Amino acid sequence: MADYVERCRAVLQECPARHPDRSSCLDNLASSLQTRFQQQGVLSDLEEAIELHRAALVLRPHCHPLRSSSLNSLANSLHDRFQQRGILSDLDEAIELHRAALVLRPPGHSLRPSCLNSLAISLRRRFEQQGAPSDLGEAIEFNRAALALRPPSQSIRSSCLNNLAISLRRRFEQQGVLSDLDEAIELHQAALALCPPGHSLRSESLNSLAISFRGRFQQQGILSDLDEAIELHRAALALRPPGHPDRSIYLNNLANSLHNRFEQQGVMSDLSDAIELNRTALALRPPGHLHRSMSLNNLANSLRGRFKRQGVLSDLDEATELHRAALVLRPPGHSLRSTSLNDLANSLQSRFQQRGVLSDLDEAIELHRAALAFCPPGHSLRSSSLSDLANSLQTRFKQHGRSSDLEEAFRLYLQLSEVFHAASRRDLRAAKSWAASAEQFKHGSALIAYMTTLKFLDQHIAVSSSSSRHFDVIREATSSLAMDAFSCGVRHDALKTAVELAEQGRAVFWTQLARFRKPLDDLAASGSAGSALAEEFKQVSFRLRKVLDVLDVSPEDESPQIRQLTMQWNDVIFRIRMLPEFSRFLLPPLFSDLQKAAEDGPVIIVNASRYSCDALIILSTQDPVHVPLDISQFEVSDLSSTFQSLTDHAGSSDHHIELHKIVGILRKLWHGIVGPIVQALRQLIPRGSRIWWCPTAEFTLLPLHAAGPYELSSHNFSHFYISSYTPTLATLIRARQQVSRDASTQNFIAIGQANPDGGKALRCVAAELNVVAQRVAPFLPFTSLAGCEATVQGAFEALSRKQWLHLACHGMPNRKQPFESSFAMHDGPLMIKDIIRTHLQNPEFAFLSACHTTVGDESSPDEAIHLAAAMQFSGFRSVIGSMWSVDNSVAGEIVSVFYDNLVDDSGRLDCRRAAGALHKAVKTLRKKILFEQQIVFVHIGV
């Protein structure tokens, strides 16, 4: 290459200033220097190439046939220099030169496609620097135009496909429109098809497609996308053999994807493979390599992950030494020094916990102090740094008992309440650690800790998507948070605060739909100003979520971006709150708002926490009434699991023995929980009144409505009051606020499926639908859907048009994947995740004559992800559901008496009478049906 450059230089010497070939000689020398720069990276070659291209352009005025070529060459050289130095003026000039070249290459010109492509790439680069959506929009438009001019037969088409795919992926990252990411994947797949084995660009195509699949996995949580990404990364790596300069990058990509899958599925072979790949990548990054510290850190983290699973101390020792080596390569001033200090400190603290060597703990504390010094207020990693140092000081306090360590720990924790940027999962974890520590050491900051944690949770939910993946992340982050916060409020005699905190932290997924998504839909429909604000809020929220998601998996300091986006986010929220009807947009409800839930009768929150079990009676005109419960969370959990086991096997053994065991549990519920509540209620409301149960945690699986002493001389709860349930107070308030439509515009649909796809036949469904028709048809327009007509699509169409629903079929709870719980239709399952996407027109009432419709996620029952809740949150004001298996033959008898009692004195159906109608139906049939079927149905809502 050096010889060629010199030959070009010699030829240029032979062409004086006015020589006709001088511009071509300038251009040839510039191109050879640019090629040598791309091979050897000597910046002076590129600088000289730019000056030569400029000189050639001067000699090619507007009429010159090669002017467009000179414009393009100079633009490409400036683009290369921008990538080296990051000077935006180079990129701006390159874009203007590409535009000028494009004008000289009109439609039909053979070089127009390459010109369009170059301009698109430069515009995309500027978008990546400055974030102007117009640049990205133009880039996509030019990418599409270039692609249209590359027929399928052209080999260069694959580059155009990949370039358009990358631009669409960037737009997805900015705006969150999933169709952009889906199209990007399709384009990458098409590009790959044009790069068969042996093609020079096949490895890049495989890698680009893998990155897009991994991006979609991170957005939607579909494991098959991650599996696909891993296989593509493997194939790409195979095309980067030992000796290839990019091999370490491809090893790193595959290792990261395998580590992601290990975190999802816990398969040790994935982690072991990731460790070996990280080792190989490290070997290719010797001392002095730009990315050596990253490889040291990746390998250390993988080894520490294996230590946590298998407990092999040699893994922890090696991880510690690797973290030390990474720290040496990240001197003061390095952007990742704080992260390396913390990583080394955490490894030393883990080693102290294993070996008890105090010098490890002391060193960890000093490293955490040094890390915190690099994270001033406003830094995106400050929360986790504060928490790590506080945790180390607490550990030393337990060893030495020095009160100064504990006092410092809580001074650090208290600084978490001053975080002003949008909260990441790191912030949420740090605040949770504070709350747990305050409880452990009985520190006075406990209530502030819970309030801070739930504030962070609110912010996190507000910017999160409503995908099941983000729900899983938040569910894991919150765990027992709301119940423990409620208990703390009660123990501090802050009863109103306790109610507010419980409401903030429970039913997170439904809260997101109701408190965040619904107001946003209302805002978008409120007029042009509201629509523009809603769109702005969505885009800023998406960009903020992307940065926060990166922060959760990356040690990079994202403070400037988070700070800027948080300011934009707060600004748009402020402008939304200035609009009429939106003054409390995104704000959690106050107790004065929540108290409205008790307008038609008391709501009783029954809470189980590891710290205490309590009931609060919420009344419409006075402060909450506290009822201490003489039972532990462990006992509640034991009652719940025993009861679930009994009802799961109801009818499979001696009925008298089953009945005796069920009644035994109902007696325990009475004596430990419901009896004391009744004593308090008798001072507040008359007998026969309606009450609403709002249970949390393990209480959600227990039939509080059926509790009683079950003795001849005593009354059970149902003799005193009429029970309903509500997942949250806000849910009940929303149901009451929905105005009932005029009866003349309402329609009733009864859907029955006796022979579902792959399921057991139900012999009494047809008879049940006939009973419903006889009772309802005189009062409302009535339609029936059964047999082969009761399909998934048929059910959806009926739901979208009808206000009253009776559903008789199999209920199929999925306690591990609750969003896949379903009703069994003729052609397949009608799932929760599909129901909640359906737009319903003023729904009123749903009777779910199916099994287990109030049974949700086994690991977090408090989230109320079950079929009945899905119906309620989809808009049904009043719902009848079942807590366990329903006897199909008995259901018809209950249904018959129920609908007789649902009609009011004027001959109209009124969904507000549903609780009373169910109460009367069970009372009427008490001597005719088995006991567990008397108490299986519950009412939810108004």
CORNOR-V253119 format. One record per pair of residues at least 12 apart in sequence whose ideal C-beta (glycine too) atoms are under 8 Angstrom apart, sorted by the first residue. I is the first residue (numbers start at 1). J is the second residue. D is the distance in whole Angstrom. If there is no record, write none. Layout:
i={I	I}
j={J	J}
d={D	D}
This chain:
i={1	1	1	1	1	2	4	5	5	5	5	8	8	8	8	9	11	11	11	12	12	12	12	22	23	23	23	23	23	23	24	24	26	26	26	26	26	27	27	27	27	27	27	27	29	30	30	30	30	30	30	30	30	31	31	33	33	33	33	33	34	34	34	34	34	37	37	38	43	46	46	46	46	47	49	50	50	50	50	53	53	53	53	54	56	56	56	57	57	57	67	68	68	68	68	68	69	69	71	71	71	71	71	72	72	72	72	72	72	72	74	75	75	75	75	75	75	75	75	76	76	78	78	78	78	78	79	79	79	79	79	79	82	82	83	86	88	88	88	91	91	91	91	92	94	95	95	95	95	98	98	98	98	99	101	101	102	102	102	112	113	113	113	113	113	114	116	116	116	116	116	117	117	117	117	117	117	119	120	120	120	120	120	120	120	120	121	121	123	123	123	123	123	124	124	124	124	124	127	127	128	131	133	133	136	136	136	136	137	139	140	140	140	140	143	143	143	143	144	146	146	146	147	147	147	155	157	157	158	158	158	158	158	158	158	159	159	161	161	161	161	161	162	162	162	162	162	162	162	164	165	165	165	165	165	165	165	165	166	166	168	168	168	168	168	169	169	169	169	169	172	172	173	173	174	174	174	175	175	176	176	176	176	176	178	178	178	181	181	181	181	182	184	185	185	185	185	188	188	188	188	189	191	191	191	192	192	192	202	203	203	203	203	204	206	206	206	206	206	207	207	207	207	207	209	210	210	210	210	210	210	210	210	211	211	213	213	213	213	213	214	214	214	214	217	217	218	218	219	219	219	220	220	221	221	221	221	223	223	223	226	226	226	226	227	229	230	230	230	230	233	233	233	233	234	236	236	237	237	237	237	247	248	248	248	248	248	251	251	251	251	251	252	252	252	252	252	252	254	255	255	255	255	255	255	255	256	256	258	258	258	258	258	259	259	259	259	262	262	266	268	268	268	271	271	271	271	272	274	275	275	275	275	278	278	278	278	279	281	281	282	282	282	292	293	293	293	293	293	296	296	296	296	296	297	297	297	297	297	297	297	297	299	299	300	300	300	300	300	300	300	300	301	301	303	303	303	303	303	304	304	304	304	304	307	307	313	313	313	316	316	316	316	317	319	320	320	320	320	323	323	323	323	324	326	326	326	327	327	327	335	335	336	336	337	338	338	338	338	338	338	339	339	339	341	341	341	341	341	342	342	342	342	342	342	342	343	344	345	345	345	345	345	345	345	345	346	346	348	348	348	348	348	349	349	349	349	349	352	352	353	358	361	361	361	361	362	364	365	365	365	365	368	368	368	368	369	371	371	371	372	372	372	377	377	378	378	378	378	379	379	380	380	380	380	380	380	380	380	381	381	381	381	381	382	382	383	383	383	383	383	383	383	384	384	384	384	386	386	386	386	386	387	387	387	387	387	387	387	389	389	390	390	390	390	390	390	390	390	391	391	391	393	393	393	393	393	394	394	394	394	397	406	409	410	410	410	410	410	413	413	413	413	413	413	414	414	416	416	416	416	416	417	417	417	419	420	421	421	421	421	422	422	422	422	422	422	422	422	422	423	423	423	423	423	423	424	424	424	424	424	425	425	425	425	425	426	426	427	428	428	428	428	428	429	431	431	431	431	432	432	432	434	434	434	435	435	435	435	435	435	435	439	439	439	446	446	447	447	447	447	447	450	450	450	450	450	450	451	451	451	453	453	454	454	454	454	454	454	454	457	457	457	457	457	457	457	458	458	458	460	460	460	461	461	461	461	461	462	462	462	463	463	463	463	463	463	464	464	465	466	466	466	466	468	468	471	471	471	471	474	474	475	475	475	475	475	475	478	478	479	480	480	480	481	482	482	482	482	482	482	482	483	483	483	483	483	483	483	484	484	484	485	485	485	485	486	486	486	486	486	486	486	486	486	487	487	487	487	487	488	488	489	490	490	490	490	490	491	491	495	495	495	495	496	496	496	497	498	498	499	499	499	499	499	499	499	500	500	500	500	500	502	502	502	503	503	503	503	503	503	504	506	506	506	506	506	507	507	507	507	507	507	507	508	509	509	510	510	510	510	510	510	510	511	511	513	513	514	514	514	514	515	515	515	516	519	519	519	520	520	520	521	522	523	523	523	523	523	526	526	526	529	530	530	530	533	533	533	533	536	537	537	537	537	540	540	540	540	541	543	544	544	544	544	547	547	547	548	573	573	589	589	593	594	594	594	594	595	595	595	596	596	596	597	597	597	597	597	597	597	598	598	598	598	599	599	600	600	600	601	601	601	601	601	602	602	602	602	602	602	602	602	602	603	603	603	603	603	603	603	603	603	604	604	604	604	604	604	604	604	605	605	605	605	606	606	606	606	606	606	606	606	606	607	607	607	608	608	608	608	608	608	608	609	609	610	612	613	613	613	613	613	613	614	614	614	614	615	615	615	615	615	617	617	617	617	618	619	625	625	627	627	627	628	629	629	629	630	630	631	631	633	633	635	636	636	636	636	637	639	639	639	639	639	640	640	640	640	642	642	643	643	643	643	643	644	644	646	646	646	646	647	647	647	647	647	648	648	650	650	650	651	651	655	658	659	659	662	662	663	663	665	666	666	666	666	666	666	667	667	667	667	669	669	669	669	670	670	670	670	670	670	671	673	673	673	674	674	674	674	675	675	678	678	678	681	681	682	685	687	687	688	688	688	689	689	690	690	690	690	690	690	691	691	691	691	692	692	692	692	692	693	693	693	693	693	694	694	694	694	694	695	696	697	697	698	700	700	700	700	701	701	701	703	703	703	704	704	705	705	705	705	705	705	706	706	706	718	718	718	722	722	722	723	723	723	723	724	724	724	724	724	725	725	725	725	726	726	727	727	727	727	731	731	731	732	732	735	735	735	735	735	736	736	738	738	738	740	740	740	741	741	741	743	743	743	743	746	746	746	746	746	747	747	747	747	747	747	747	747	748	748	748	748	748	748	748	748	748	748	748	748	749	749	749	749	749	749	749	749	749	749	749	750	750	750	750	750	750	750	750	750	750	750	750	751	751	751	751	751	751	751	751	751	751	751	751	752	752	752	752	752	752	752	752	752	752	752	753	753	753	753	753	753	753	753	753	753	753	754	754	754	754	755	755	756	756	756	756	756	757	757	757	757	757	759	759	760	762	762	762	762	763	763	764	764	764	764	765	765	765	765	766	767	768	768	768	768	768	768	769	769	769	769	771	771	771	771	772	772	772	775	775	775	776	776	776	776	779	779	779	779	780	780	783	783	785	787	788	789	790	790	790	791	791	791	792	792	792	792	792	792	794	795	795	795	796	796	796	799	799	799	799	800	800	800	800	801	802	803	803	803	803	803	804	804	804	804	804	805	805	805	805	805	805	806	806	806	806	807	807	807	807	807	807	808	808	808	808	809	809	809	809	809	810	810	810	810	811	811	811	811	811	811	811	811	811	811	812	812	812	813	813	813	813	813	813	813	815	815	815	815	816	816	818	818	818	818	818	818	819	819	819	819	820	820	821	821	821	821	821	821	822	823	823	823	832	832	832	832	835	835	835	835	836	836	836	838	840	840	840	842	843	843	843	843	843	844	844	844	844	845	845	845	845	845	845	845	846	846	846	846	846	847	847	847	847	848	848	848	848	848	848	848	849	849	849	849	849	850	850	850	851	851	851	851	852	852	852	852	852	852	853	853	853	853	853	854	854	854	854	854	854	854	854	854	855	855	856	866	867	868	868	869	872	872	876	877	877	877	878	878	878	878	878	878	878	878	879	879	879	880	880	880	880	880	880	880	881	881	881	882	882	882	883	883	883	883	884	884	885	886	886	886	887	887	887	890	890	890	893	893	893	894	894	894	894	894	894	894	897	897	897	897	898	898	898	899	900	901	901	901	901	901	902	902	911	911	912	914	914	915	918	918	918	922	922	922}
j={32	35	36	39	40	36	32	29	32	33	36	25	28	29	32	29	25	28	29	25	26	28	29	59	56	59	60	64	66	70	56	66	52	53	55	56	59	52	53	56	66	69	70	73	52	48	49	50	52	53	56	73	77	49	73	45	46	48	49	52	46	49	76	77	80	49	80	80	84	77	80	81	84	81	77	74	77	78	81	70	73	74	77	74	70	73	74	70	71	74	104	101	104	105	111	115	101	111	97	98	100	101	104	97	98	101	111	114	115	118	97	93	94	95	97	98	101	118	122	94	118	90	91	93	94	97	91	94	118	121	122	125	94	125	125	129	126	129	130	122	125	126	129	126	122	119	122	123	126	115	118	119	122	119	115	118	115	116	119	149	146	149	150	156	160	146	142	143	145	146	149	142	143	146	159	160	163	142	138	139	140	142	143	146	163	167	139	163	135	136	138	139	142	136	139	166	167	170	139	170	170	174	174	175	167	170	171	174	171	167	164	167	168	171	160	163	164	167	164	160	163	164	160	161	164	194	191	194	191	192	194	195	199	201	205	191	201	187	188	190	191	194	187	188	191	201	204	205	208	187	183	184	185	187	188	191	208	212	184	208	180	181	183	184	187	181	184	211	212	215	184	215	215	546	539	542	543	539	542	465	538	539	542	545	216	219	220	212	215	216	219	216	212	209	212	213	216	205	208	209	212	209	205	208	209	205	206	209	239	236	239	240	250	236	232	233	235	236	239	232	233	236	250	253	232	228	229	230	232	233	236	253	257	229	253	225	226	228	229	232	226	229	257	260	229	260	469	549	465	467	469	467	469	467	468	469	472	261	264	265	257	260	261	264	261	257	254	257	258	261	250	253	254	257	254	250	253	250	251	253	254	284	281	284	285	291	295	277	278	280	281	284	277	278	281	294	295	298	277	273	274	277	278	281	298	302	274	298	270	271	273	274	277	271	274	302	305	274	305	309	306	309	310	302	305	306	309	306	302	299	302	303	306	295	298	299	302	299	295	298	295	296	299	329	326	329	330	336	340	322	323	325	326	329	322	323	326	336	339	340	343	555	319	322	318	319	320	322	323	326	343	347	319	343	315	316	318	319	322	316	319	346	347	350	319	350	351	354	355	347	350	351	354	351	347	344	347	348	351	340	343	344	347	344	340	343	344	340	341	344	556	557	555	556	374	371	374	375	381	385	557	371	381	555	367	368	370	371	374	367	368	371	381	384	385	388	555	367	363	364	365	367	368	371	388	392	364	388	360	361	363	364	367	361	364	391	392	395	364	395	395	399	392	395	396	399	396	392	389	392	393	396	385	388	389	392	389	385	388	389	385	386	389	415	418	420	421	559	563	557	559	421	424	426	551	557	558	559	562	426	551	555	557	559	415	419	416	419	424	426	427	430	431	426	427	429	430	412	413	415	416	430	412	413	416	429	430	433	434	409	412	408	409	410	412	413	433	434	437	409	433	437	405	406	408	409	412	406	409	437	441	409	441	437	437	438	441	443	445	433	434	437	438	445	449	445	448	430	431	434	449	452	448	451	452	456	566	559	562	563	566	459	460	463	544	548	562	565	566	569	455	456	457	459	460	548	460	548	551	552	562	460	473	477	548	552	551	552	456	453	456	457	460	477	477	449	452	453	456	453	477	481	449	452	453	449	450	453	481	484	485	488	484	488	611	488	492	488	489	492	494	497	481	484	485	488	489	501	485	497	501	481	485	481	482	485	501	504	505	588	474	477	478	481	504	505	508	504	586	588	474	477	548	474	508	511	512	516	516	541	586	541	542	544	545	548	569	512	545	545	509	512	513	517	819	833	508	509	512	819	508	509	508	509	857	859	860	863	505	508	860	609	610	697	505	501	502	504	505	506	696	862	502	607	608	609	696	697	862	609	610	611	498	501	502	505	498	499	501	502	605	607	609	614	696	607	609	611	612	614	501	611	501	607	612	614	616	626	611	612	616	623	624	626	591	623	624	591	616	624	591	594	605	616	618	624	729	588	589	590	591	594	605	607	696	588	589	594	728	729	730	588	696	727	728	862	863	727	728	731	862	863	864	869	863	863	865	727	728	731	863	864	869	873	728	730	836	873	730	731	734	873	586	588	730	586	582	585	586	534	537	538	534	581	537	576	579	582	585	579	581	582	579	576	579	582	572	575	576	579	572	569	572	573	576	565	568	569	572	569	565	562	565	566	569	561	562	565	562	585	586	729	730	733	618	729	730	733	618	619	620	620	733	736	618	692	726	729	730	732	733	618	619	620	692	620	736	690	736	942	685	689	690	691	692	617	618	619	681	684	685	689	691	692	617	618	691	692	693	694	726	729	732	616	617	618	677	691	692	693	694	618	694	695	696	629	673	677	693	694	695	696	699	704	696	697	699	633	636	637	696	697	698	699	633	697	633	628	629	631	632	633	636	673	626	627	628	629	627	629	673	676	677	677	680	681	684	729	684	680	684	676	677	680	676	672	673	676	672	676	672	673	697	698	672	697	698	699	702	698	665	668	669	698	702	698	699	701	702	661	665	662	665	701	702	703	701	884	658	661	662	665	662	883	884	885	932	884	885	884	885	932	885	887	930	932	931	932	931	932	710	931	702	703	706	707	708	710	716	707	708	709	710	702	703	704	707	707	708	709	710	716	717	709	699	704	707	704	707	708	717	707	709	717	720	721	720	721	720	721	720	721	720	721	722	721	722	721	722	723	724	915	916	721	722	723	724	723	724	725	726	732	705	723	724	725	726	725	726	727	728	729	725	862	861	862	861	856	861	862	864	855	861	883	883	935	938	717	723	717	718	723	725	935	938	718	934	935	919	922	923	915	916	919	915	919	938	939	915	938	939	940	941	854	938	939	940	940	941	864	869	872	940	872	873	941	941	942	872	877	878	941	942	877	942	842	875	877	844	877	911	803	842	844	779	780	908	909	780	781	803	804	844	780	781	782	783	801	802	803	804	776	777	780	781	782	783	802	803	804	805	806	909	782	783	784	785	798	799	801	802	804	805	806	769	772	773	776	782	783	784	785	805	806	807	808	784	785	786	790	794	795	798	805	806	807	808	809	765	766	768	769	784	785	786	790	807	808	809	765	786	787	790	808	809	810	823	824	825	826	766	786	787	809	787	826	809	810	824	825	826	824	825	826	827	828	810	824	810	808	809	810	888	888	889	888	889	891	892	786	808	809	888	786	892	808	849	888	891	892	895	784	786	806	808	892	895	896	899	806	895	899	896	899	900	804	806	899	909	903	907	908	909	804	909	798	802	798	826	826	826	809	825	826	825	826	827	825	827	828	829	830	834	825	823	825	830	830	834	838	835	838	840	843	838	839	840	841	841	843	841	842	843	844	845	844	845	846	909	911	843	845	846	847	871	876	846	847	849	895	823	846	847	848	849	850	849	850	888	891	823	824	825	849	850	823	824	850	851	823	824	848	850	851	852	853	867	882	886	824	829	852	851	852	853	855	856	866	867	855	856	857	858	857	858	832	856	857	863	865	866	831	832	833	865	832	833	855	856	865	866	867	870	867	848	850	867	865	866	867	870	867	870	871	874	870	873	874	874	874	875	876	875	871	874	875	876	877	876	877	878	911	876	877	878	879	909	911	914	871	876	878	879	880	879	880	895	898	867	868	871	879	880	881	882	880	882	886	891	895	867	882	886	882	884	885	886	866	867	882	883	884	885	866	867	868	881	882	866	867	868	869	881	882	883	938	940	883	884	869	881	881	881	940	940	940	941	941	911	941	942	911	912	914	915	939	940	941	942	939	940	941	898	914	918	937	938	939	940	937	938	940	936	937	938	935	936	937	938	932	936	936	933	936	937	929	930	933	929	930	933	925	928	929	918	921	922	925	929	933	937	920	921	924	925	917	918	921	917	917	913	916	917	920	921	914	917	941	942	942	939	941	939	937	938	939	934	935	937}
d={7	7	5	6	8	7	5	7	5	6	6	7	5	4	5	6	5	7	8	4	7	8	5	6	5	4	5	8	7	7	8	8	5	8	5	4	7	8	7	5	8	7	7	7	6	8	4	8	4	5	7	7	7	7	7	4	7	5	4	7	6	4	8	6	7	7	7	8	6	7	6	6	7	8	5	7	5	6	7	7	5	4	5	6	5	8	8	4	7	6	6	5	4	5	7	7	8	8	5	7	5	4	7	7	7	5	8	8	6	7	6	8	4	8	4	5	7	7	7	7	7	5	7	5	4	7	7	5	8	8	6	7	7	7	8	8	8	6	8	6	6	5	7	7	5	7	5	6	7	7	5	4	6	6	5	8	5	7	6	6	5	4	6	8	7	8	5	8	5	4	7	7	7	4	7	6	6	5	8	4	8	4	5	7	6	7	8	6	5	7	5	4	7	6	4	7	5	6	7	7	7	7	7	8	7	6	6	7	8	5	7	5	7	7	7	5	4	5	6	5	8	8	4	7	6	7	8	6	4	8	4	5	8	6	7	8	7	5	7	5	4	7	7	6	5	8	7	6	6	6	8	4	8	4	5	7	7	7	7	7	5	7	5	4	7	6	4	8	6	7	7	8	8	6	7	7	6	6	6	7	7	8	4	8	8	7	8	7	6	5	7	8	5	7	5	7	7	7	5	4	6	6	5	8	8	4	6	6	6	5	4	6	8	8	5	8	5	4	7	7	7	4	7	7	5	8	4	8	4	5	6	7	7	7	8	5	7	5	4	7	6	4	6	7	7	8	8	7	7	7	7	6	6	7	6	3	7	8	6	7	7	6	6	7	7	5	7	5	6	7	7	5	4	6	6	6	8	4	6	8	6	6	5	4	6	7	7	5	8	5	4	7	8	8	5	8	7	7	6	8	4	4	5	7	7	7	8	8	5	7	5	4	7	7	5	6	8	7	7	8	8	7	8	6	6	6	7	7	5	7	5	6	7	7	5	4	5	6	5	7	4	6	6	6	5	4	6	7	7	5	8	5	4	7	7	7	5	8	8	7	7	8	8	6	8	4	8	4	5	7	7	7	7	7	5	7	5	4	7	7	4	8	6	7	7	7	8	6	8	7	6	6	7	7	5	7	4	6	6	7	5	4	5	6	5	7	8	4	7	6	7	6	6	7	6	5	4	6	6	7	7	8	7	3	5	7	5	4	7	7	7	5	8	7	6	6	8	6	8	4	8	4	5	7	7	7	7	7	5	7	5	4	7	6	4	8	6	7	7	7	8	7	7	6	6	7	8	5	7	5	7	7	7	5	4	5	6	5	7	8	5	7	6	8	7	7	7	6	6	6	5	7	7	8	6	6	5	4	5	7	8	8	6	8	8	7	6	6	8	6	4	4	7	4	8	7	5	5	7	6	6	6	8	7	8	7	4	5	7	8	6	8	4	7	4	5	8	7	7	8	6	8	4	7	6	4	8	7	5	6	8	7	7	7	8	7	8	6	6	8	4	7	7	7	7	6	7	6	5	6	8	6	6	8	5	8	7	8	5	6	4	5	8	6	5	7	7	7	5	6	8	4	8	4	5	8	7	4	5	6	8	7	7	6	7	5	6	6	5	7	5	6	6	5	7	7	5	4	5	6	7	7	4	7	7	4	5	6	8	7	8	8	7	7	6	5	8	5	6	5	6	7	8	7	4	5	8	6	8	8	7	6	7	7	8	6	6	4	5	8	7	7	6	7	7	6	8	6	8	6	7	8	8	6	6	7	5	6	6	7	5	4	8	5	5	7	7	7	6	7	7	5	6	6	5	7	7	5	8	8	5	8	6	8	8	8	5	6	6	6	8	7	7	7	5	7	5	7	3	4	7	7	7	6	6	4	5	5	7	5	7	6	7	4	7	6	5	8	6	4	7	5	7	7	7	6	4	5	5	7	8	7	6	8	7	5	7	6	7	6	6	7	4	6	4	7	7	8	7	8	6	6	7	6	7	6	7	7	7	7	6	7	6	7	7	7	6	6	6	6	6	5	6	8	6	6	8	5	5	7	7	6	5	8	6	6	6	7	7	7	8	7	7	5	7	8	7	6	7	7	6	7	8	8	7	7	7	6	8	5	7	7	8	8	8	6	8	6	7	7	8	8	7	8	6	8	6	6	5	8	5	8	5	7	7	6	5	5	6	7	6	7	4	7	6	5	6	6	7	6	6	8	6	7	7	5	7	7	6	8	6	7	5	8	6	7	7	4	8	5	5	5	5	4	8	5	7	6	8	8	7	6	4	5	6	5	6	6	7	7	6	8	5	7	8	4	8	4	8	5	7	6	7	7	5	7	6	6	7	6	6	7	5	8	7	8	7	8	7	7	5	7	5	7	5	7	7	5	5	8	6	4	5	6	6	8	5	8	4	5	7	6	6	8	6	7	6	6	4	6	7	8	5	7	6	7	7	7	7	6	7	5	5	5	8	6	5	7	6	8	4	6	7	7	7	7	5	6	8	5	6	6	7	8	6	4	8	5	6	8	6	7	5	7	6	8	6	8	6	6	6	7	8	7	4	7	7	7	8	7	6	5	8	8	7	7	6	8	7	6	5	8	8	7	6	5	6	6	8	8	7	6	6	6	8	7	4	4	5	5	8	7	7	8	8	7	7	6	4	8	6	8	8	7	6	8	7	7	8	8	6	7	8	7	7	6	7	7	5	8	6	6	7	5	7	6	7	8	5	7	5	6	7	6	7	5	8	7	5	7	7	7	7	5	7	5	7	8	5	6	7	8	6	8	6	5	8	8	7	6	7	4	8	7	6	7	8	4	7	8	8	5	6	5	7	8	7	7	5	8	5	7	7	8	6	7	5	6	7	4	6	7	8	6	7	8	7	7	7	4	7	5	5	8	6	7	7	5	7	8	7	7	5	8	8	7	6	7	6	8	4	6	7	7	5	8	7	7	5	6	7	5	8	4	7	5	7	7	8	4	8	7	8	8	5	8	6	5	8	8	4	7	6	8	5	5	7	8	7	7	5	7	8	4	8	7	8	5	7	5	8	6	6	7	7	5	7	7	4	7	7	5	7	7	4	6	8	4	7	7	7	8	4	8	4	7	8	6	5	6	6	7	7	8	7	7	6	6	3	6	7	7	7	6	6	5	5	5	7	7	7	7	5	7	8	5	5	7	6	7	5	7	7	7	6	5	6	8	6	4	6	6	6	8	6	6	6	5	8	5	6	7	7	4	6	8	8	6	7	6	7	6	5	6	6	7	7	6	7	5	8	7	6	5	6	5	5	5	6	6	7	5	8	8	7	6	5	8	7	6	8	6	6	8	6	6	6	7	6	8	7	6	6	5	8	6	5	8	7	8	7	7	4	7	8	7	8	5	7	8	6	7	7	5	6	6	4	7	8	7	5	5	7	8	5	7	4	6	7	6	8	7	3	4	5	5	6	7	8	6	6	8	8	4	8	4	8	7	7	7	7	6	4	8	7	7	5	4	8	4	7	7	5	4	6	7	7	8	8	7	6	6	8	8	8	6	7	7	8	6	4	8	5	7	6	6	7	6	7	6	5	8	7	8	7	4	4	7	7	6	7	5	6	7	5	7	8	4	6	5	5	8	5	7	8	5	7	7	6	6	7	7	6	5	7	8	8	7	5	6	7	7	7	6	7	5	5	8	8	6	8	6	7	6	4	5	4	5	5	8	5	8	4	7	5	6	7	7	7	7	8	7	3	6	8	6	6	7	6	5	5	4	7	5	8	7	8	4	5	7	5	5	8	6	6	6	7	6	8	7	6	6	5	6	7	8	6	8	6	7	6	8	7	6	8	8	7	5	5	7	5	6	7	6	8	5	7	6	7	8	7	7	4	5	6	5	6	4	7	8	7	7	4	5	6	6	4	8	7	5	6	8	4	6	8	5	5	7	8}
